Each structure stands twice: as structure tokens, then as C-alpha cells.
Amino acid sequence: MRSLAVLAISMSLVACGEVADSAAADPTVPAIEVTSVELAKAFEANEVAAQQTYGAAPLLVSGEVADISLDFMDQPVVELPGVNQFMNVQANLGEEGKAASAQLTKGQAVVVRCAKLTEVAGTPMLSDCTIQ
């Protein structure tokens, strides 16, 4: 069931497209630090304000690993706590993150640096992420 949800969300991202911010992709640009729960609460309160606050720069998102899975293209996705157990913040690590994600365990504290932020049904979706 969970893999179907990840598949649906991932397909929605592909269908909706993502706008790349050149500043977000630049590793020298300072990142905004936020916990996964703070990010999820911001989106729950006001998606527009959350996107304006957190979507213009790279993010350093911290939290405990809730789940580690693969998306529909077999790319690793690390889920961090959100506002409830059904709406975790999802960080897509891409092909480069497979080795690092294979070393993670549920409950482990982690920080990911992500270049892009979108949302699907109010759930923050992070992409172009690396484990710090």
C-alpha cells in the first residue's frame, strides 16, 4: 500500500513538473535550516506561505528516519516525520544517494540538503537531496 502511495505521489510530481531554482542547486548558496515537522506544519498552515518561505533556497532538513523506500524509478526516498504518520516529508535522494540510504535505519537522526521543494496534497516533497 505504501509503495502505491509513493508511486502516485512521484507520478504526480512528474506530471506537474518542477521549477528548478539555479540558486538552490548551487552548493555555495546558504541553506535554510528547518526540521521536517516544522516544514510539514508550515505547509499544513498555509501552503503558499510555506512555499514562499522555504522554496526559494536550498534546505537543510533534519529529523528521524521514518521510512526508507524506493520510488517508481527505483530511486531512494527517505521519509521524515510530518504532521502525522500518513503525511511524512519525503526526500528523494536520486541514484547518487543509493549507497548512503542503504546505511540508514528507521529512527536514526539525519540531515538532508535538498535543492528543490514541491508539495503534493499538502505533503512537502524534497528533491535533489543529499545526506549530510
C-alpha positions, 0 to 999 in steps of 0.5 A: 500500500505504501509503495502505491502511495509513493508511486502516485505521489512521484507520478504526480510530481512528474506530471506537474513538473518542477521549477528548478531554482539555479540558486538552490542547486548551487552548493555555495548558496546558504541553506535554510535550516528547518526540521521536517515537522516544522516544514510539514506544519508550515505547509499544513498552515498555509501552503503558499506561505510555506512555499514562499518561505522555504522554496526559494533556497536550498534546505537543510532538513533534519529529523528521524528516519521514518521510512526508507523506500524506493520510488517508481524509478527505483530511486531512494526516498527517505521519509521524515516525520510530518504532521502525522504518520500518513503525511511524512516529508519525503526526500528523494535522494536520486541514484547518487544517494543509493549507497548512503540510504542503504546505511540508514535505519528507521529512527536514526537522526539525519540531515538532508540538503535538498535543492528543490521543494514541491508539495503534493496534497499538502505533503512537502516533497524534497528533491535533489537531496543529499545526506549530510 
